[in-house]
Amino acid sequence: MDLEYTPEQEKLRAQMRATLEAVMTPERIAAVSEHMEGGPAVRECVRALAAANLLGVGWPKEYGGQGFSAIEQFIFSEEARRVSAPIPLVTLNTVGPTLMHFGSDEQKQKFLPSILDGSVEFAIGYSEPGAGSDLASVRTTAVRRASKQGDEYVINGQKMFTSGAAYADYIWLAVRTDPDAKKHKGISILIVPTSSPGFTWQPLHTMPGISTFYTFYDDVRVPVSALVGAENQGWQLITTQLNFERAALSNLGALEPLFEKTLDWARATELDGGRVVDQPWVQSALARVEAQVAAYKLVNARVNAAMTKGGASTGLDMGQASAAKVFGTELTGQVARELLEVLDGNGVRRGSDAPLRGALESAYRQAVINTFGGGANEIQRDIIAMAGLGMPRAPRDLRASN
């Protein structure tokens, strides 16, 4: 595994940086900075990124992408983070690739081009009030019935933590289609338009200030063509999509740009007759962060190598994907906290004259949310133990006590 970027990759980075800086004007950055969860400003920005041919870096050419590997995709993520570009991670990096695997020809033709041009956005509908850590316990039902328009599914139930639901065009929905089967065997995935009669949502506000959503399904009807893959075989799609999501959350490319900008500020800012960077405690903090960023890059190099080798799949088993996700999300929070201490009040300012324009404070809040995305990190540690290390499942009461 080569840990250095090739000259061709560095040239691509320079091209991406120039294009991203042209797209992400100060006006666009200001417009999306307070609305990174979604909304008209974010959608307009995503479409501009798509028009600049930036979204499909790691997608196969047969689906309209540029055909590069996960390594180039990570380079894009790094550069996008430098300019605070909003990337539709769930739609682009998880739903799209899963559709490539399991979608029908009709679904691929309908959704993949629209994902790449930024005109379609998905939200994930998995968690329920009684099925969060144990996703296989989903109780939202989809009953197949005949109608004048052909067979359809009638959906009833409730989901929670459906992030982005208020801005999404479709919900990637896990439903129970066989109530008599073992819980992992009776689940299917449906693509549900958010414009469907009977679909509603309510905001669920979180302490980090980032909203997620409850979603409700009251006799929501979709045609059988909304089924992705085979009926009652949805668990495989869920694990595939979650592997993509966990790999993506570990691979956001956020740390090095934040570290470099903080270091530049500390070198240029005067304090007590010297510079901020001359303070011993600042030097210690930045040295720790540099080591943490180096470790982060090594983990991401492993993830990128595995994904590149895996081709159309993630190339990661569940244990690897979970380990990368736990490490990446928790380290992002640790690094952001240390850098905020260095910047002091400057780290939370959002004005155009602020050192990082609020990007560091935003990354710190988002890091908390990301520890839950793709499955809470406590559950990921169970997966690492069982799927990665071959250890027995811990008793439920023991896990609860820890």
N, C-alpha and C positions, 0 to 999 in steps of 0.2 A: 504494500500500500504506500503510494507516494504522497508525502505530506506537503509537498510544494506544488503550487499552481504552475502549469505550463505557460510558456510565452503566449500561446494562443488564448489560454484562459484569462491571462492578465490583459490581453488586448480586448477581449470581450468585456471584461470588467470596465475598462476605460470607456468603451462604447456605451455600455449600459449607464455608467455614471453620467456621461454627457447627455444622454437621452432623458434620463430621469430628472436631471437638473432643469432641462428645458420644459418638461411636462409639469413638474412640481414647482410652479411659480409661487412667490410669496403669498399671492392671493389664494391659491388653492390650499397651501399649507395652513393658512389661517382659517379657511372655511372648514377644513376637515378636522382640525386639531381638537375641537370640542365635541365632535360627533363621529369618532372612530368606529362606533358600533354600527353605524349605518345611517341612511337618510339620503336626500337628494344630492347634497354636496359630495358625499362619498361615492354615490353611484356615478355622478358625472366624472369624478376623478378616475374611477376604475375604467370607465369607458375611454377616457383619454389615454390611460396606460395601455389599454387594449389596442387603440388606434395606432399607438407607437410600436406595436408588435412586441410588447414586453411580457404579456401574461403567459404565453405558451412556451416558455424557455425549456422546461423539462418534459413537455408533452411529446409523444411520438408524432412524426410528420404525417402519418396516415390519418391522424385526428386533427390536423391543422396546426400542430405545434412546430417548434424549431428542431426537435429531435435531439436536444442536448441531454446530458446525464444529470443525475441528482447533484453532482458537484457544481455544474454551471447554474443549476436552480438555486443552490445555496449562495453562490456569488451574487445572483440577482437579489436574493433575500437580504444579504448584507447591504447592498447598494440601495435597495428600497428603504431600508431602515434609516440609512443616513439622511434621507430627505423626507422622512415621515410619510412615505407613500402608503395608502391603505391597500392592503392586498386581501382579496376575498379567499382567505386560507381554507375555510371549510369547503366552499364550493369548488375552488380551483385545485386544491391539493388533496382532497379526500373524496368528494362526491364524484368529480370528473373521472379520476382514475378507477374508482370502483365501478362506474358505469362502463368504462372500457372493458372491464373484466366480465361483468355479469349482465349488462344491459342488452336489450334486443336491438336489432339493426334500426328499427323505428326510433327507439329511445336515443340511441347514439346520434342519429341524424337530427333529431329534434333538439337535444339538449347540449351536446358537446360544442357545436359552433356558437351557440348562444352564451355558453359559459366563457368561451375564449374572447368573445367580443364585449363582454361585460354587461350584457343585457339581461342576464338571468342570475338570480341568487337563491341559494338553498339555505335552509336551517335544518338542524338535526332534531328529530322528535323521538328520543329514546326514553329518557328518565320519566318516571311517574312518581306520585306520592308514595307508592308502595313498592317501587321498582327502580332504585337508583344504583346502589352498589351491586345489586343482583338484577342485572338487566333482563335475565331470562324469565323473571317473574312478571313481565308486562301483562296488563289486563285490558288494555285498549283493544277492542274487538273489531274485526272486519268480516262481515258475513256476506258470502257470495249469493246474489239473487239475480233472477232473470228480470229484464225490463224490456220495454218496447224498443229501446235503443241498443239492446244486447245485454249480455251479462255485466254486472257491476258489483262492486264491493260497497257495503254500507258500514260506515265507521262510527263507533261510539266510544268515548273515553276521554281521558284527560292526560296531558303531559305537563311536565314542569322543567325548568332550566332549558327551555328551547331558545337558546341565544340567537338573536337576530330575527326572530319570528315576525316582528313588526315591519321589517324591511324586506323580508324574503318573498319571492314569487312562488316558491314550492317548499313543502316540508318533506324531508326524507324520513318517512314514518315507519316505525316498528309496530306491528300489530299482531294480535293473536288470531290466527285463522283456523286453528284446530284446538279447541279447548280441552279435548280428551287426550291429546298427545303429551308425551313428556315435555317439560317446559322449554327445553332447548329445541325441540323438534316441531313445535306448532306455530312458529313465528314466521311472518313474511314481511317484506319491505314494499311499501307503496309510495309512489310519488303523488303528493296531494297538493293541488293548487291552493294557495291561500285565499284565492277569490271564491272558493267553493262555498255555497250556501251551507250554513251550519258550523262553519269554522270561525272561531273567535279567539282573541288573546287578551291577556291582562299583564301589565308590567309587574315584575318582581324585582324590587330594588335591592341592591347589595351594599354592604359597608364600603367597599372600594369605590362606590359611585358609578358602577357599571351595571346597567340594567340587563336582566334576562327576562324570560317571559313564561307565564302559564299559557298553555294552548288547550282549547276545548273543541271536541268533535261531537256534534249532535246530529246524528243521521247524515253525516257527510258522505256523498256518493261520488265514486270515481269509477271509470270503466276498468275492465280487467286488464286493459293495456297499460294501466298504471303499475302493475305488478312488475317488480324487478327480479329477474331470476325465476326460480321455480317456487310455487306455493309451498309453504311450510319449511322452506330451506333458507329462511332469512338470517339464521344465526351466522352462517358463513359470511354473508354480506356485512353483518354488523361487525364481526371481528376483523374483516378486511378493511372496512372503512375506519375502524378505530385504530388499526395498525398505522394506516396512512396519517391519521390525525395525531397520534402519539409521536410518530417520527417528525411530523411537521412542527409540533409544539417544541420538540427538542432542538429544532433546526431553524429557528427563526432568524438567526443572523443578527441579533440585536446587540450583543454585548460589546464586541470590538469597537463599533462606531461610538457607543456611549463612553467607553473607556478613553478612546483617542480624543474625543471632544473635551472630556473633563481634564485630561492631562494637558491639552493645549491651553485650556483656560487657566489651570494652575500655574503653568509656566509663564503666562503673560500677565497675570494679575498680581499687583503689589500688595504686600501685607507686612506691617511692622518693620519697615525699612528694607524689606527683601521681597521675595515672591512667595506666593502661597505654597508652591512646590518645595520651598526651602524649609518648611516646617517639618520637624522630625516625624510627627504623628501623621502628617499628610504623606510623607515618603513611605512610611510603613503601610498605610492604607492602600496607596497606589501599587506598591510592590505585591501586596496580597491579591489585589484585583488582577494585576498582570499575570500572576501565576494561575488564578482561577480562569481567566480568559484563555490561557494556553491549554488548560485541561479541557475547557469547553470546546475548543477547536479540535482537540484530539478525538473527543467523543463524536463530534459532528463529522470528522473525517471518516471515522468508522461507519457511522450511519450512512454517509454519502457513498462510501465504497460498497457497502452491502446493498444499498438501493440501486446503484449502478449495475452491479453484478446481477441483481434480481430482475433487471429489465422492466417489464410491464408491472410486476408485483413490487411490494416494498423491498423484498429481499431480506427482510428482518422477520425472525420468529417473534412470538408474542413476548417472550422474556426480554429479548433485545430491545424491542420497541418500547416496552414499559420502562426498562432501565434508562434508556435515553431520555424518555419523557420526564421521569422523576428528576434525573440529574439536571437536565436543561432548565426546567421550570423553577426548581428550588434554587439553583445557582443564580439564575437571573434575579431573583428577589434579593439574594445575599449581596450580589454585586451592586445592584441599584441602591441598596441601603447604604453600603460603604461609600459610593460615589456621592450620594445625597449629603452625607456628613462632610465630605470635602467641599462641596459647593455651598453648603449651608443654605441660607434663604434663596440664593440664586438658583438652586435646583428646582424650585417649585414655581418660579416666575415663568409666564407664558408670553410676554411681550416680544416684539421683534428684536429688542436689544438684550434679551435674556440669553445667557450662554448656550443653553440647549433648548430654548423655547418651550420648556415644559416637558420635553420628551423623556427625561429621566424620571420625573415624578409619575408621568403616565405609565412608563414601563414598570415602575414599582407596583402601582395599583393593578396593572394587567397581569403581572406575575402571580399575584394572589389568585386571581380568577383562573389562570392557566393551570394551576395545580389541580383544579377540578375538571378542566376540559379533557375529554377523552377518557374520563374515569378518574376518580379521586386518587391522589398519590398513595393513600393508605391501601387502597385496593391494588394499585400497581405493584406495591411491595409483595402482596400475596402472589400476584401473577409472576413476578420475578422469581420468587421462591419455588413455585410449583412448575411453571412452564420453562423457566430459565435454568434452575438449579436442580430440578427433579425432586424437590423436597415434598413431604406430605402436606396436605391442607391443614392449616392450623384450626383447632376447634373454634367455632364461632364465638363462644363466650370468652375464650382467651383473647381473640382478636379485639373484641369489644372492650376488654379491660386494658388493652394497651393503647 
